[in-house]
Amino acid sequence: MALLNWLNNIDTQMLLGVNGNHSDFFDAFFTFFTSKETWFPFYVLLLVVVFSKYKLKGIWVILTIILAIVLSDQISVFIKDAVQRLRPSHVASLYGELNLPIGKRGSYGFVSSHASNSFALAVVISMLSKSKRIAIAMLGWAILVAYSRVYVGVHFPFDVITGAILGGLIGWGMVELLTLFDKQFFRKKIMMTGAWNSKESIPILLSLLFISVTILVLAKLIGQYY
C-alpha cells in the first residue's frame, strides 16, 4: 500500500509539473495535436502509401494496422473499466489545480487509449517500413500524442506510459502475426517488399511535417489572439 501511495504521489507530481507549465500557445498546440480529427489526412495518406507499395496485398497490411489499433483500443478500454482509476480531472484533491483546455473527458484514465493506439500504429509502420527516418518520425509523433494527454490534464503520466507499452506490444505482435501469415500463404511476398525506399517514405515524413507546422501556426495565431 505504501508503495502504491509513493507511486501515486510521483505520478501526481509529474502531472502537475507538465500540466502546470502551460501557456495560451501550448494550450492551442496540444488541443490540436491531441485531437484524432487533426490526423485524419495523415491516416488517409498512409492508406495511399501502403496500397502504392503493396498493391492488392496492401489489404493485408491495412488489416494488420486496423486490427492493431482496434485491439489496443478495446483492451485499453477493458483495463479502464476493470481498474477504474479516475482521470486527474475527476480527482477531488486536484480540483482547481489543473489546466483543462479540452475539458474533463471520461471518468477513467488507466490506461490511455490515445497512447496505446498511437504506439500500436507507430510500431506497425516502423517495423513494416524498415526505415530509421520513418521510425523516428512515427515514434516521435506517438510520444507527443502521449505527452499531450498529460499536458491537457486528462491522464496521469503512468496512464500514458503503460498505454504506450501496451500499444507497442500489440503493434509488434500484429506484425509478427502478419510475418507468420506471409510465410504460410504468400511465401514472404508481402514482407520481402516491406522496406520502403526514400521515394515512398517522403510523403509520410512531409505530411507529418506539414501537419505539425500547420498546428504550430494555428497555435501561434490563437495564442496571440488570447
Backbone as CSV, one residue per row, in Angstrom:
resi,resn,N_x,N_y,N_z,CA_x,CA_y,CA_z,C_x,C_y,C_z
1,MET,0.826,-1.203,0.000,0.000,0.000,0.000,0.863,1.257,0.000
2,ALA,1.943,1.200,0.820,2.851,2.338,0.892,3.516,2.581,-0.464
3,LEU,3.854,1.478,-1.168,4.473,1.600,-2.488,3.513,2.252,-3.476
4,LEU,2.238,1.836,-3.431,1.240,2.419,-4.327,1.056,3.909,-4.055
5,ASN,1.044,4.271,-2.781,0.914,5.690,-2.421,2.118,6.484,-2.916
6,TRP,3.297,5.876,-2.807,4.524,6.544,-3.262,4.498,6.753,-4.776
7,LEU,4.093,5.686,-5.503,3.999,5.790,-6.958,2.940,6.812,-7.377
8,ASN,1.820,6.804,-6.674,0.749,7.749,-6.987,1.202,9.183,-6.742
9,ASN,1.993,9.383,-5.692,2.497,10.725,-5.390,3.450,11.196,-6.485
10,ILE,4.347,10.309,-6.941,5.266,10.649,-8.031,4.478,10.968,-9.293
11,ASP,3.476,10.129,-9.582,2.630,10.315,-10.759,1.950,11.683,-10.726
12,THR,1.426,12.030,-9.573,0.716,13.309,-9.418,1.672,14.490,-9.572
13,GLN,2.856,14.380,-8.986,3.827,15.469,-9.091,4.289,15.668,-10.538
14,MET,4.490,14.572,-11.264,4.868,14.681,-12.679,3.739,15.323,-13.485
15,LEU,2.508,14.916,-13.188,1.351,15.511,-13.858,1.301,17.008,-13.631
16,LEU,1.422,17.431,-12.399,1.339,18.855,-12.077,2.501,19.627,-12.698
17,GLY,3.659,18.974,-12.803,4.802,19.627,-13.429,4.572,19.876,-14.903
18,VAL,4.015,18.878,-15.615,3.750,19.014,-17.052,2.551,19.925,-17.291
19,ASN,1.460,19.652,-16.597,0.223,20.405,-16.814,0.319,21.841,-16.314
20,GLY,1.094,22.039,-15.260,1.189,23.390,-14.685,2.044,24.333,-15.504
21,ASN,2.919,23.780,-16.351,3.795,24.606,-17.181,3.106,24.880,-18.512
22,HIS,2.035,25.681,-18.476,1.211,25.874,-19.668,1.193,27.340,-20.105
23,SER,0.727,27.538,-21.319,0.579,28.876,-21.890,-0.530,28.814,-22.930
24,ASP,-1.000,29.982,-23.393,-2.035,30.002,-24.429,-1.561,29.287,-25.692
25,PHE,-0.289,29.485,-26.034,0.253,28.859,-27.240,0.213,27.341,-27.137
26,PHE,0.754,26.791,-26.035,0.790,25.336,-25.904,-0.590,24.750,-25.642
27,ASP,-1.469,25.530,-25.008,-2.855,25.060,-24.868,-3.462,24.822,-26.247
28,ALA,-3.272,25.786,-27.147,-3.805,25.662,-28.508,-3.095,24.554,-29.267
29,PHE,-1.762,24.488,-29.143,-0.983,23.493,-29.869,-1.413,22.076,-29.493
30,PHE,-1.458,21.781,-28.198,-1.766,20.412,-27.782,-3.253,20.083,-27.898
31,THR,-4.103,21.111,-27.901,-5.516,20.870,-28.181,-5.682,20.351,-29.602
32,PHE,-4.976,20.971,-30.552,-4.996,20.486,-31.940,-4.297,19.140,-32.051
33,PHE,-3.140,19.009,-31.418,-2.311,17.821,-31.579,-2.989,16.581,-31.011
34,THR,-3.696,16.721,-29.904,-4.295,15.568,-29.244,-5.604,15.124,-29.878
35,SER,-6.143,15.960,-30.786,-7.413,15.632,-31.428,-7.221,14.578,-32.515
36,LYS,-8.035,13.529,-32.493,-7.953,12.490,-33.514,-8.279,13.038,-34.893
37,GLU,-9.209,13.988,-34.951,-9.635,14.540,-36.243,-8.495,15.257,-36.965
38,THR,-7.562,15.826,-36.210,-6.435,16.543,-36.812,-5.635,15.644,-37.747
39,TRP,-5.563,14.359,-37.407,-4.671,13.432,-38.109,-5.366,12.596,-39.163
40,PHE,-6.654,12.843,-39.437,-7.353,12.089,-40.478,-6.654,12.166,-41.841
41,PRO,-6.207,13.366,-42.286,-5.500,13.426,-43.582,-4.245,12.555,-43.605
42,PHE,-3.557,12.476,-42.468,-2.356,11.647,-42.394,-2.707,10.170,-42.524
43,TYR,-3.798,9.755,-41.885,-4.214,8.357,-41.976,-4.604,7.994,-43.411
44,VAL,-5.262,8.929,-44.095,-5.633,8.693,-45.491,-4.373,8.548,-46.345
45,LEU,-3.376,9.379,-46.088,-2.122,9.291,-46.830,-1.446,7.947,-46.595
46,LEU,-1.506,7.448,-45.358,-0.936,6.136,-45.065,-1.583,5.050,-45.926
47,LEU,-2.891,5.140,-46.072,-3.595,4.177,-46.924,-3.061,4.221,-48.351
48,VAL,-2.887,5.443,-48.869,-2.405,5.625,-50.240,-1.002,5.046,-50.393
49,VAL,-0.118,5.345,-49.425,1.267,4.869,-49.495,1.317,3.341,-49.410
50,VAL,0.532,2.768,-48.510,0.525,1.308,-48.339,0.074,0.613,-49.626
51,PHE,-1.018,1.090,-50.226,-1.507,0.448,-51.449,-0.578,0.714,-52.627
52,SER,0.098,1.857,-52.602,1.078,2.147,-53.646,2.260,1.184,-53.546
53,LYS,2.622,0.824,-52.323,3.759,-0.061,-52.090,3.406,-1.528,-52.312
54,TYR,2.283,-1.951,-51.741,1.975,-3.379,-51.706,0.910,-3.817,-52.720
55,LYS,0.327,-2.840,-53.443,-0.733,-3.141,-54.416,-1.903,-3.826,-53.687
56,LEU,-2.469,-4.899,-54.269,-3.624,-5.560,-53.660,-3.278,-6.227,-52.328
57,LYS,-2.009,-6.622,-52.170,-1.594,-7.235,-50.903,-1.596,-6.207,-49.773
58,GLY,-1.754,-4.931,-50.145,-1.869,-3.882,-49.130,-3.083,-4.069,-48.235
59,ILE,-4.061,-4.831,-48.727,-5.245,-5.121,-47.914,-4.833,-5.809,-46.613
60,TRP,-3.871,-6.744,-46.719,-3.427,-7.468,-45.522,-2.659,-6.554,-44.578
61,VAL,-1.908,-5.621,-45.136,-1.175,-4.655,-44.307,-2.163,-3.738,-43.597
62,ILE,-3.168,-3.254,-44.344,-4.178,-2.380,-43.741,-4.943,-3.128,-42.655
63,LEU,-5.274,-4.387,-42.903,-5.964,-5.188,-41.890,-5.105,-5.336,-40.627
64,THR,-3.799,-5.487,-40.836,-2.880,-5.581,-39.699,-2.920,-4.303,-38.879
65,ILE,-2.880,-3.159,-39.562,-2.929,-1.863,-38.876,-4.255,-1.694,-38.145
66,ILE,-5.355,-2.009,-38.829,-6.684,-1.860,-38.222,-6.833,-2.750,-36.996
67,LEU,-6.419,-4.015,-37.127,-6.523,-4.945,-36.001,-5.665,-4.503,-34.822
68,ALA,-4.470,-3.973,-35.113,-3.589,-3.493,-34.041,-4.252,-2.351,-33.280
69,ILE,-4.850,-1.416,-34.013,-5.493,-0.264,-33.372,-6.759,-0.671,-32.625
70,VAL,-7.564,-1.532,-33.246,-8.796,-1.988,-32.589,-8.474,-2.751,-31.303
71,LEU,-7.486,-3.644,-31.378,-7.094,-4.401,-30.186,-6.574,-3.482,-29.088
72,SER,-5.693,-2.562,-29.453,-5.126,-1.651,-28.447,-6.218,-0.778,-27.833
73,ASP,-7.164,-0.359,-28.654,-8.247,0.492,-28.167,-9.164,-0.276,-27.223
74,GLN,-9.602,-1.464,-27.645,-10.560,-2.223,-26.850,-9.937,-2.789,-25.571
75,ILE,-8.677,-3.224,-25.656,-8.008,-3.724,-24.451,-7.795,-2.591,-23.449
76,SER,-7.417,-1.414,-23.951,-7.223,-0.270,-23.050,-8.542,0.128,-22.394
77,VAL,-9.650,0.070,-23.141,-10.973,0.387,-22.574,-11.350,-0.666,-21.523
78,PHE,-11.061,-1.940,-21.823,-11.346,-3.019,-20.865,-10.582,-2.789,-19.555
79,ILE,-9.305,-2.419,-19.671,-8.489,-2.158,-18.481,-9.042,-0.959,-17.714
80,LYS,-9.445,0.087,-18.448,-10.054,1.246,-17.782,-11.232,0.825,-16.907
81,ASP,-12.137,0.048,-17.496,-13.339,-0.363,-16.776,-13.018,-1.309,-15.627
82,ALA,-11.963,-2.129,-15.785,-11.596,-3.090,-14.741,-10.883,-2.403,-13.572
83,VAL,-9.947,-1.504,-13.881,-9.143,-0.850,-12.845,-9.889,0.328,-12.224
84,GLN,-10.596,1.088,-13.061,-11.389,2.248,-12.634,-10.555,3.299,-11.893
85,ARG,-9.391,3.587,-12.451,-8.597,4.680,-11.891,-9.099,5.990,-12.477
86,LEU,-9.459,6.921,-11.624,-10.015,8.186,-12.088,-8.998,8.994,-12.876
87,ARG,-9.497,9.703,-13.876,-8.650,10.676,-14.557,-8.298,11.799,-13.587
88,PRO,-7.194,12.513,-13.831,-6.815,13.624,-12.953,-7.945,14.652,-12.782
89,SER,-8.665,14.907,-13.880,-9.736,15.912,-13.843,-10.913,15.488,-12.974
90,HIS,-10.961,14.202,-12.559,-12.044,13.717,-11.709,-11.579,13.425,-10.275
91,VAL,-10.315,13.719,-9.985,-9.780,13.510,-8.635,-10.071,14.746,-7.796
92,ALA,-10.815,14.574,-6.724,-11.284,15.706,-5.914,-10.137,16.566,-5.388
93,SER,-9.032,15.920,-4.995,-7.908,16.676,-4.420,-7.202,17.564,-5.439
94,LEU,-7.482,17.329,-6.735,-6.835,18.118,-7.784,-7.760,19.187,-8.370
95,TYR,-8.984,19.280,-7.858,-9.911,20.302,-8.351,-9.303,21.684,-8.160
96,GLY,-9.326,22.457,-9.225,-8.803,23.820,-9.167,-7.316,23.927,-9.409
97,GLU,-6.622,22.785,-9.465,-5.174,22.811,-9.659,-4.762,22.522,-11.097
98,LEU,-5.700,22.042,-11.912,-5.357,21.605,-13.268,-5.820,22.594,-14.331
99,ASN,-5.029,22.668,-15.379,-5.407,23.399,-16.583,-6.047,22.392,-17.540
100,LEU,-7.309,22.610,-17.920,-8.055,21.628,-18.715,-8.564,22.259,-20.006
101,PRO,-7.667,22.452,-20.992,-8.082,23.112,-22.242,-9.089,22.331,-23.068
102,ILE,-9.211,21.013,-22.867,-10.198,20.237,-23.635,-11.290,19.671,-22.733
103,GLY,-11.364,20.113,-21.496,-12.401,19.633,-20.593,-11.997,18.381,-19.837
104,LYS,-12.973,17.761,-19.176,-12.691,16.632,-18.283,-12.613,15.277,-18.980
105,ARG,-13.399,15.046,-20.010,-13.490,13.751,-20.703,-14.100,12.684,-19.788
106,GLY,-13.861,11.385,-20.111,-14.491,10.299,-19.364,-13.959,10.171,-17.949
107,SER,-14.552,9.252,-17.192,-14.208,9.124,-15.775,-12.861,8.443,-15.539
108,TYR,-12.560,7.390,-16.319,-11.386,6.564,-16.027,-10.277,6.758,-17.054
109,GLY,-9.019,6.674,-16.571,-7.905,7.004,-17.450,-6.813,5.961,-17.588
110,PHE,-6.836,4.900,-16.804,-5.764,3.896,-16.854,-6.276,2.643,-17.563
111,VAL,-5.724,2.351,-18.780,-4.595,3.003,-19.433,-5.098,3.944,-20.522
112,SER,-4.200,4.806,-21.023,-4.557,5.771,-22.050,-4.764,5.095,-23.406
113,SER,-5.976,5.237,-23.949,-6.263,4.677,-25.279,-5.523,5.453,-26.362
114,HIS,-5.419,6.779,-26.207,-4.679,7.583,-27.183,-3.235,7.096,-27.300
115,ALA,-2.588,6.905,-26.153,-1.193,6.449,-26.157,-1.083,5.041,-26.734
116,SER,-1.992,4.170,-26.327,-1.974,2.794,-26.806,-2.162,2.726,-28.324
117,ASN,-3.166,3.419,-28.824,-3.448,3.403,-30.264,-2.301,4.005,-31.067
118,SER,-1.759,5.112,-30.577,-0.686,5.808,-31.299,0.569,4.956,-31.384
119,PHE,0.933,4.305,-30.286,2.133,3.475,-30.296,1.918,2.192,-31.086
120,ALA,0.700,1.664,-31.076,0.417,0.489,-31.907,0.643,0.828,-33.376
121,LEU,0.093,1.965,-33.818,0.266,2.395,-35.207,1.731,2.685,-35.512
122,ALA,2.402,3.395,-34.605,3.796,3.769,-34.829,4.695,2.546,-34.963
123,VAL,4.487,1.550,-34.122,5.324,0.341,-34.161,5.066,-0.456,-35.431
124,VAL,3.792,-0.599,-35.824,3.479,-1.332,-37.051,4.131,-0.668,-38.255
125,ILE,3.945,0.634,-38.394,4.516,1.356,-39.543,6.038,1.313,-39.517
126,SER,6.623,1.477,-38.339,8.084,1.454,-38.220,8.657,0.102,-38.618
127,MET,8.023,-0.977,-38.159,8.524,-2.325,-38.468,8.326,-2.672,-39.937
128,LEU,7.200,-2.268,-40.515,6.945,-2.591,-41.912,7.818,-1.765,-42.851
129,SER,8.028,-0.511,-42.520,8.801,0.363,-43.408,10.282,0.025,-43.398
130,LYS,10.772,-0.456,-42.237,12.206,-0.752,-42.082,13.052,0.474,-42.409
131,SER,12.502,1.628,-42.072,13.186,2.899,-42.323,13.434,3.605,-40.995
132,LYS,14.692,3.953,-40.721,15.024,4.648,-39.474,14.356,6.011,-39.408
133,ARG,14.280,6.706,-40.539,13.658,8.023,-40.550,12.181,7.945,-40.206
134,ILE,11.489,6.996,-40.826,10.063,6.839,-40.534,9.861,6.390,-39.094
135,ALA,10.714,5.484,-38.619,10.605,5.006,-37.236,10.760,6.158,-36.252
136,ILE,11.755,7.012,-36.481,11.983,8.165,-35.599,10.798,9.119,-35.647
137,ALA,10.301,9.392,-36.873,9.169,10.308,-37.039,7.914,9.753,-36.375
138,MET,7.615,8.480,-36.607,6.399,7.884,-36.062,6.464,7.769,-34.540
139,LEU,7.591,7.338,-34.012,7.720,7.212,-32.562,7.729,8.584,-31.892
140,GLY,8.338,9.572,-32.559,8.294,10.939,-32.041,6.871,11.467,-31.991
141,TRP,6.113,11.184,-33.052,4.704,11.586,-33.099,3.913,10.912,-31.971
142,ALA,4.128,9.617,-31.775,3.408,8.880,-30.729,3.745,9.413,-29.338
143,ILE,5.014,9.748,-29.124,5.430,10.309,-27.834,4.735,11.640,-27.588
144,LEU,4.643,12.480,-28.616,3.966,13.763,-28.466,2.472,13.598,-28.190
145,VAL,1.861,12.614,-28.852,0.446,12.334,-28.584,0.268,11.939,-27.114
146,ALA,1.133,11.047,-26.637,1.060,10.612,-25.241,1.297,11.789,-24.291
147,TYR,2.305,12.599,-24.593,2.617,13.767,-23.753,1.445,14.745,-23.727
148,SER,0.791,14.909,-24.878,-0.318,15.860,-24.967,-1.449,15.491,-24.016
149,ARG,-1.646,14.195,-23.769,-2.721,13.753,-22.879,-2.448,14.142,-21.431
150,VAL,-1.170,14.181,-21.061,-0.793,14.641,-19.723,-0.899,16.159,-19.668
151,TYR,-0.434,16.822,-20.723,-0.459,18.291,-20.754,-1.878,18.833,-20.588
152,VAL,-2.847,18.223,-21.295,-4.227,18.736,-21.217,-4.963,18.221,-19.978
153,GLY,-4.288,17.448,-19.132,-4.827,17.090,-17.829,-5.824,15.954,-17.793
154,VAL,-5.879,15.141,-18.854,-6.863,14.047,-18.857,-6.236,12.695,-18.518
155,HIS,-4.907,12.662,-18.350,-4.238,11.413,-17.961,-3.065,11.707,-17.048
156,PHE,-2.801,10.785,-16.133,-1.568,10.793,-15.369,-0.447,10.241,-16.261
157,PRO,0.809,10.595,-15.966,1.929,10.059,-16.763,1.965,8.536,-16.838
158,PHE,1.684,7.841,-15.718,1.710,6.383,-15.750,0.619,5.815,-16.655
159,ASP,-0.477,6.558,-16.813,-1.539,6.121,-17.735,-1.007,6.016,-19.159
160,VAL,-0.247,7.040,-19.566,0.237,7.054,-20.950,1.454,6.155,-21.130
161,ILE,2.268,6.010,-20.087,3.431,5.119,-20.181,2.971,3.672,-20.362
162,THR,2.014,3.243,-19.536,1.507,1.874,-19.659,0.719,1.698,-20.960
163,GLY,0.023,2.748,-21.375,-0.689,2.689,-22.651,0.277,2.528,-23.813
164,ALA,1.399,3.253,-23.746,2.419,3.152,-24.793,3.018,1.750,-24.849
165,ILE,3.289,1.164,-23.695,3.842,-0.193,-23.648,2.834,-1.188,-24.218
166,LEU,1.574,-1.042,-23.818,0.526,-1.933,-24.317,0.410,-1.838,-25.835
167,GLY,0.313,-0.611,-26.347,0.187,-0.417,-27.793,1.397,-0.912,-28.557
168,GLY,2.589,-0.668,-28.011,3.807,-1.127,-28.667,3.857,-2.642,-28.773
169,LEU,3.485,-3.324,-27.694,3.485,-4.788,-27.707,2.454,-5.337,-28.689
170,ILE,1.289,-4.708,-28.728,0.251,-5.161,-29.659,0.705,-4.930,-31.104
171,GLY,1.292,-3.766,-31.373,1.793,-3.478,-32.717,2.849,-4.486,-33.144
172,TRP,3.791,-4.762,-32.246,4.830,-5.762,-32.540,4.207,-7.135,-32.798
173,GLY,3.260,-7.515,-31.949,2.623,-8.820,-32.097,1.870,-8.955,-33.410
174,MET,1.217,-7.881,-33.853,0.464,-7.941,-35.098,1.386,-8.054,-36.308
175,VAL,2.539,-7.394,-36.264,3.494,-7.520,-37.370,4.073,-8.930,-37.396
176,GLU,4.348,-9.489,-36.228,4.833,-10.872,-36.166,3.781,-11.835,-36.722
177,LEU,2.511,-11.564,-36.423,1.431,-12.393,-36.946,1.345,-12.278,-38.463
178,LEU,1.506,-11.048,-38.982,1.498,-10.840,-40.432,2.669,-11.574,-41.082
179,THR,3.828,-11.556,-40.424,5.007,-12.248,-40.946,4.751,-13.754,-41.018
180,LEU,4.150,-14.311,-39.967,3.822,-15.737,-39.956,2.808,-16.068,-41.052
181,PHE,1.788,-15.222,-41.187,0.781,-15.405,-42.224,1.430,-15.337,-43.602
182,ASP,2.360,-14.411,-43.745,3.069,-14.213,-45.008,3.859,-15.467,-45.403
183,LYS,4.546,-16.051,-44.423,5.347,-17.249,-44.691,4.467,-18.436,-45.069
184,GLN,3.311,-18.519,-44.432,2.441,-19.666,-44.657,1.694,-19.587,-45.988
185,PHE,1.267,-18.369,-46.368,0.371,-18.250,-47.514,0.958,-17.503,-48.715
186,PHE,1.896,-16.584,-48.457,2.439,-15.804,-49.566,3.925,-16.047,-49.810
187,ARG,4.515,-16.897,-48.989,5.945,-17.207,-49.137,6.806,-15.945,-49.137
188,LYS,6.534,-15.106,-48.179,7.285,-13.867,-47.939,7.078,-12.808,-49.013
189,LYS,6.066,-12.929,-49.841,5.863,-11.954,-50.915,5.474,-10.578,-50.393
190,ILE,4.819,-10.534,-49.228,4.496,-9.234,-48.642,5.722,-8.658,-47.950
191,MET,6.307,-9.420,-47.045,7.379,-8.896,-46.200,8.688,-8.695,-46.954
192,MET,8.913,-9.443,-48.039,10.127,-9.231,-48.825,10.146,-7.839,-49.444
193,THR,8.958,-7.294,-49.691,8.888,-5.940,-50.247,8.531,-4.941,-49.159
194,GLY,8.816,-5.312,-47.915,8.426,-4.456,-46.794,9.219,-3.177,-46.675
195,ALA,10.500,-3.189,-47.075,11.316,-1.992,-46.928,10.853,-0.914,-47.896
196,TRP,10.611,0.277,-47.364,10.166,1.397,-48.200,11.369,2.235,-48.597
197,ASN,11.497,2.502,-49.891,12.619,3.332,-50.333,12.339,4.801,-50.021
198,SER,13.329,5.643,-50.300,13.225,7.067,-49.957,12.031,7.730,-50.623
199,LYS,11.767,7.369,-51.876,10.657,7.981,-52.602,9.336,7.674,-51.934
200,GLU,9.187,6.463,-51.405,7.948,6.065,-50.746,7.848,6.640,-49.338
201,SER,8.982,6.940,-48.728,8.996,7.458,-47.364,8.704,8.949,-47.305
202,ILE,9.078,9.672,-48.352,8.959,11.129,-48.356,7.547,11.622,-48.066
203,PRO,6.477,11.066,-48.704,5.126,11.579,-48.426,4.747,11.510,-46.945
204,ILE,5.118,10.433,-46.263,4.786,10.287,-44.849,5.524,11.331,-44.013
205,LEU,6.812,11.477,-44.262,7.602,12.435,-43.493,7.143,13.867,-43.750
206,LEU,6.871,14.191,-45.026,6.421,15.542,-45.362,5.044,15.839,-44.778
207,SER,4.154,14.843,-44.782,2.813,15.074,-44.244,2.860,15.309,-42.740
208,LEU,3.699,14.550,-42.030,3.873,14.776,-40.595,4.420,16.175,-40.339
209,LEU,5.389,16.583,-41.145,5.975,17.910,-41.002,4.950,18.995,-41.314
210,PHE,4.188,18.808,-42.399,3.209,19.812,-42.808,2.120,19.994,-41.752
211,ILE,1.578,18.884,-41.243,0.525,18.986,-40.233,1.065,19.605,-38.953
212,SER,2.280,19.234,-38.568,2.888,19.798,-37.360,3.100,21.302,-37.496
213,VAL,3.591,21.735,-38.661,3.793,23.171,-38.891,2.456,23.905,-38.896
214,THR,1.440,23.300,-39.499,0.103,23.900,-39.511,-0.419,24.086,-38.099
215,ILE,-0.228,23.068,-37.255,-0.654,23.173,-35.856,0.103,24.286,-35.151
216,LEU,1.404,24.392,-35.413,2.211,25.450,-34.806,1.701,26.838,-35.196
217,VAL,1.401,27.015,-36.485,0.909,28.313,-36.968,-0.437,28.652,-36.331
218,LEU,-1.351,27.678,-36.315,-2.663,27.912,-35.714,-2.535,28.229,-34.224
219,ALA,-1.659,27.487,-33.539,-1.458,27.717,-32.121,-0.881,29.107,-31.863
220,LYS,0.027,29.518,-32.741,0.627,30.860,-32.608,-0.427,31.932,-32.787
221,LEU,-1.279,31.792,-33.795,-2.327,32.776,-34.046,-3.323,32.848,-32.893
222,ILE,-3.733,31.658,-32.395,-4.681,31.630,-31.280,-4.057,32.194,-30.019
223,GLY,-2.768,31.850,-29.788,-2.064,32.379,-28.622,-1.968,33.891,-28.641
224,GLN,-1.736,34.461,-29.812,-1.660,35.920,-29.940,-3.036,36.554,-29.725
225,TYR,-4.075,35.864,-30.219,-5.434,36.396,-30.108,-5.858,36.526,-28.649
226,TYR,-5.506,35.480,-27.880,-5.884,35.493,-26.474,-4.879,36.268,-25.626
